[in-house]
């Protein structure tokens, strides 16, 4: 049995549909540089707060989150983030995501100096996973999400989408 050509697949298998979940802004303290370790070059961003807003859930990001970054030899930065979201109605939800950011060396250098750059000039994507208690938000436990990010001078902002 041969594999069908892409254009022979049903329409549902030829594209990915999404719908907006929320926009999230994070406050990040100055990056703590650990430096070159026996493994990667490590940096850590402590997240004391933030906000998120969307049609189905909105609220704040609680203190205690962190972003463990790995600066790779190819110049890319990978993210390993853990956050606690608290909805406007008081429900706590965990959000963990991996991500990657890369671009031309000069663009990334400007970004890391805190300068404003065009979001189209570099790649910044994440894949969030949620843990929610039973009830109103438990549907998040079964959702696949993706996001696009941008680093403004005041911190990162993500547009997060549910994959349908």
C-alpha positions, 0 to 999 in steps of 0.5 A: 500500500502506497502513501497517498499524495498530499493533494489526494488526502481529505481536505481535513488532513491538508491544513490545520485549523485554529481558533484564538484562545488568548493573548498573554503578556508576561512580566519577566525579571532581568535574565539570570545567566548561569552560562556555559554548563557541562550541557547547554548555555543556560539562562533563566527568566523569572516570571512574577506576573502577567495577564491573559485575555480571551473569549473563553478565559481571562485572568492573571499569571501568578508569581512563581513562573520561570523560563529555563532557556537554552542558547544552542550552538546554532544561535537558537534559544529554546524555552522551557516555561512553567506558569500558573494562570488564575482565571478571573473566576479564581480557577488555577490552571497550569500552563507549560510550554516549550518553544524556540526563537531564532533569527538573523544574528543582528536581529536577535542581538537587538532583541536581547538588548531590549530594542524593538524589532519587527516580529516578522524578522524572526521566528518565535513559536510555542506549544502550550499544554494545560492542566485544569481542575474538573469543571468549567476549564477542564476542556483545556486538558484535552486541547492542543495549543500553539502560539506565536510570540514577540518580545516587546521592550516591556516583555514577551507577548504571546498569541495562543491558539487552540488547534481544532 
